[in-house]
Amino acid sequence: MDKYVSVIGGSHVTVSGTSFGKLSGEEHMGVVSFKLDGEARNLSERLAMNGVNVKLITALGRDVFAGEIKSVAQKLNIDYSASLTLDASTSVVVEVGDGSETTYTVCDYRVLRNMDIGFLGSKLDILNGGAACYVDAEFDSDKLEFLFNNITCPIFTDTVSVKSSTKLRGLLGHIHTLKPNKAELENLVGFSLITENNFRAATDILIQAGVKNVFVTCGKDGVWYSDGNEFGHIDAGNAIVVNRIGVGGAFNAALIKAFLEGKSVSAQAEAGVKAALEFISGDNVVYL
């Protein structure tokens, strides 16, 4: 596939520690793992594994974590030459838990602050030269506004969280394809999604605001999709869940590839669901 997709956003390493016993103010025996992570990095990896040419624009430090991210990118032929590399620490997320529902998380995204509007502006030729561009919705509002107002190729984005979905309310007219989950879409439209008519009304609101394609992921309840003409639902099946971390990247990568191939909105949704089901059924995490 000669066309390329640009992906702009965050890359980080997640350090996860799980104690064998209940956490307290002491040293605990447990299991610690390191995995490559980040919205933009994860999607770039899945796109490359699907045979799509990718240009990743992110910010990295000059440490062992950056080395691992770059090493995997090179193996997958992901072009990260437009990314920012600084004498700083690569973004790291530290998660600590004991197997209960409570997990303590510390995020160090300081290096990403250097992706300021001046830097973003210097990458517009790359962003606009692709067949599509994926924008990480976790950028600050002013940066999202700049990107969405200046990118001219089809923009794909994932609302990522309820908080991030709020930042997109005034920018919907610039988005070609939006993938919220049920809670994020409820936040965007201001009402609960229970019936088919609710989902149809909610996706219609986004279409009327300028979004071309909407895909609403609902976990085990499947995916609703709409392009304003075609509206429907695809069941999620009964896959055995081994791993959920990164499933959004798998879904979005399949979606984008199907779009590049000129497939219909329903076929794009089918490709996304198939990829997500395959992903959650196996261990797809890249550990260090």
C-alpha atoms as one frame of an Amber mdcrd trajectory, in Angstrom:
protein
   0.000   0.000   0.000   1.801   3.115  -1.308  -0.393   5.669   0.457   0.581
   6.555   3.994  -1.312   7.453   7.143   0.130   9.978   9.559  -0.410   9.448
  13.274   0.281  12.244  15.742   0.190  11.940  19.514   1.671  10.209  22.517
   4.051   7.310  23.024   5.044   5.992  26.415   6.104   2.979  28.415   3.760
   1.589  31.055   5.351   0.081  34.159   2.875  -2.136  36.005   3.427  -3.548
  39.472   1.043  -6.015  41.101   1.635  -6.974  44.729   1.029 -10.538  45.879
  -0.559  -9.175  49.052  -2.690  -6.195  50.043  -0.814  -2.931  49.604   0.334
  -1.104  52.723   3.224   1.155  53.657   5.804  -1.595  53.260   7.901  -3.338
  50.641   5.911  -5.993  48.793   6.820  -8.996  46.695   5.001  -9.022  43.380
   5.242  -8.923  39.604   6.537  -5.934  37.599   6.185  -5.621  33.828   7.143
  -3.010  31.254   5.199  -2.590  28.037   5.287  -0.223  25.082   2.169   1.911
  25.092   0.593   5.199  24.065  -2.412   6.034  21.879  -0.420   7.076  18.806
   2.295   4.438  19.180  -0.195   1.601  19.644  -2.215   2.602  16.588   0.934
   3.008  14.474   2.000  -0.501  15.415  -1.352  -2.025  14.495  -1.522  -0.101
  11.202   1.959  -1.286  10.242   1.060  -4.868  11.130  -1.919  -4.476   8.769
   0.380  -3.463   5.915  -0.304   0.276   6.036   2.556   2.737   5.562   2.751
   4.876   8.706   4.422   8.140   9.645   4.408   8.527  13.438   4.870  11.992
  14.920   5.474  11.839  18.665   7.953  13.034  21.305  10.641  10.843  22.852
  13.591  11.235  25.175  17.084   9.806  24.802  16.769   6.841  27.152  16.352
   3.089  27.050  12.568   3.399  26.741  12.889   5.595  23.645  15.361   3.081
  22.262  12.830   0.261  22.613  10.043   2.320  21.014  12.309   3.199  18.085
  13.540  -0.377  17.753  10.015  -1.752  17.370   9.137   1.057  14.955  12.146
   0.205  12.789  11.277  -3.493  12.743   7.756  -2.633  11.538   8.970  -0.002
   9.036   7.161   2.785  10.869   8.650   6.125   9.827   9.247   8.137  13.008
  11.780  10.539  11.444   9.437  13.508  11.933   9.159  12.828  15.668  10.771
  15.021  18.304  13.734  13.611  20.250  14.975  15.588  23.257  17.439  15.263
  26.116  14.602  14.309  28.443  12.786  11.311  29.852  10.438   9.435  27.560
   6.848   9.484  28.826   6.205   6.837  31.489   3.047   5.630  33.213   3.470
   3.767  36.506   0.607   1.574  37.744   0.634  -0.132  41.133  -2.072  -2.425
  42.470  -2.723  -5.606  44.442  -5.271  -7.274  42.211  -8.215  -5.395  43.720
 -10.226  -2.771  41.852  -8.038   0.051  43.174  -4.948   0.835  41.109  -2.673
   3.812  41.746  -1.377   5.500  38.603   1.298   8.166  38.082   1.764   9.645
  34.589   4.848  11.565  33.429   4.034  13.136  30.066   6.352  16.133  30.377
   8.214  15.475  27.126   4.941  15.708  25.180   4.601  19.381  26.189   7.354
  20.101  23.680   4.944  19.208  20.883   3.760  22.815  20.925   1.847  24.641
  18.201   5.074  25.749  16.547   6.201  22.129  16.293   2.772  20.982  15.091
   2.750  23.691  12.426   6.096  22.512  11.116   4.601  19.052  10.460   1.537
  20.131   8.469   3.063  19.146   5.112   3.459  15.586   6.384   0.047  15.510
   8.036  -1.692  16.848   4.923   0.283  14.687   2.492  -1.195  11.417   3.697
  -4.346   9.589   2.708  -5.613  10.055   6.272  -4.430  11.391   9.605  -5.115
  10.085  13.099  -5.033  12.716  15.849  -4.624  11.723  19.502  -7.517  13.352
  21.394  -5.413  13.631  24.542  -3.716  16.762  23.196  -4.653  19.987  25.009
  -7.660  21.845  23.595  -5.617  24.602  21.900  -3.459  22.027  20.106  -6.480
  20.008  18.986  -8.087  23.172  17.659  -4.921  24.055  15.725  -4.603  20.580
  14.237  -8.239  20.215  13.280  -8.321  23.684  11.714  -5.199  23.055   9.630
  -5.255  19.396   8.612  -6.905  19.028   5.217  -6.910  15.241   4.720  -9.542
  12.998   6.412  -9.094  13.141  10.191  -9.713  10.070  12.329  -9.860  10.306
  16.112 -10.954   8.325  19.140 -12.593  10.178  22.026 -10.373   8.066  24.381
 -12.166   9.178  27.570 -15.219  11.112  28.730 -12.923  14.009  29.641 -11.315
  14.091  26.202 -14.689  13.810  24.470 -15.685  17.158  25.980 -12.755  18.823
  24.178 -14.109  17.626  20.827 -17.588  19.167  21.090 -16.722  22.321  19.172
 -14.500  20.546  16.642 -16.839  17.891  15.271 -17.148  19.612  11.906 -13.468
  18.922  11.197 -13.571  15.195  11.995 -14.070  12.644   9.240 -14.327   9.547
  11.452 -15.029   9.536  15.181 -14.946   6.480  17.446 -16.468   7.097  20.887
 -17.574   4.426  23.292 -21.084   4.497  24.760 -20.241   6.659  27.802 -18.231
   9.125  25.705 -21.041   9.513  23.175 -23.554  10.031  25.995 -21.346  12.854
  27.248 -21.188  14.399  23.778 -24.932  14.352  23.103 -26.271  14.773  26.643
 -28.656  11.814  26.904 -28.541   8.106  27.741 -28.125   5.473  25.037 -30.428
   2.551  25.723 -32.479   1.778  22.621 -31.669   1.575  18.926 -33.509   4.869
  18.423 -31.254   6.484  21.060 -28.146   5.384  19.181 -29.601   6.504  15.852
 -30.475   9.924  17.272 -27.041  10.322  18.863 -25.120   9.402  15.708 -27.409
  11.698  13.694 -26.388  14.590  15.941 -22.717  13.972  15.153 -23.385  13.568
  11.433 -25.345  16.827  11.379 -22.418  18.511  13.130 -20.142  17.473  10.254
 -18.707  14.074  11.176 -18.747  11.762   8.153 -18.528   8.356   9.866 -19.361
   7.412  13.465 -18.512   4.104  15.166 -19.772   3.617  18.729 -18.072   0.787
  20.591 -20.099  -0.853  23.356 -17.851  -3.668  24.576 -19.645  -7.018  24.612
 -22.705  -5.282  23.114 -20.936  -4.672  19.824 -20.648  -1.585  17.638 -23.182
   0.877  16.238 -22.195   2.711  13.061 -23.550   5.457  10.808 -22.527   7.646
   7.883 -25.846   9.488   7.742 -27.252   7.137   5.102 -26.370   3.713   6.429
 -27.013   2.953  10.101 -26.577  -0.395  11.794 -25.170  -2.630  14.502 -22.613
  -5.442  14.565 -22.580  -8.004  17.344 -19.367  -8.568  19.291 -19.628 -12.357
  19.373 -18.390 -14.492  22.265 -14.605 -14.198  22.158 -12.559 -15.333  25.147
 -11.004 -12.201  26.639  -7.275 -12.592  27.291  -6.199  -8.973  26.888  -8.113
  -5.686  26.485  -5.194  -3.249  26.638  -4.722  -1.762  23.158  -7.929  -3.159
  21.661  -8.952   0.352  20.569  -5.807   0.579  18.465  -6.609  -2.745  16.805
 -10.158  -1.591  16.019  -9.057   1.800  14.680  -6.266   0.334  12.562  -8.647
  -2.074  10.831 -11.135   0.764  10.385  -8.565   3.017   8.723  -7.266   0.265
   6.451 -10.820  -0.546   5.317 -11.384   3.176   4.633  -8.216   3.332   2.507
  -9.524   0.350   0.555 -12.733   2.254  -0.221 -15.028  -0.026   1.773 -18.478
   0.995   2.982 -19.152   2.168   6.523 -20.682  -1.219   7.400 -17.660  -3.050
   5.983 -15.356  -0.754   7.962 -17.298  -1.585  11.130 -17.098  -5.306  10.365
 -13.332  -5.055   9.866 -12.944  -3.203  13.162 -14.999  -5.719  15.122 -13.160
  -8.669  13.579  -9.781  -7.131  14.459 -10.898  -6.309  18.006 -12.183  -9.847
  18.611  -8.937 -11.345  17.339  -6.949  -8.942  19.503  -8.704  -9.603  22.808
  -8.368 -13.357  22.279  -4.562 -13.281  22.402  -1.623 -11.685  24.196  -0.714
  -8.747  21.936   1.276  -6.651  24.403   4.876  -5.801  23.499   6.853  -6.370
  26.691  10.385  -5.150  27.284
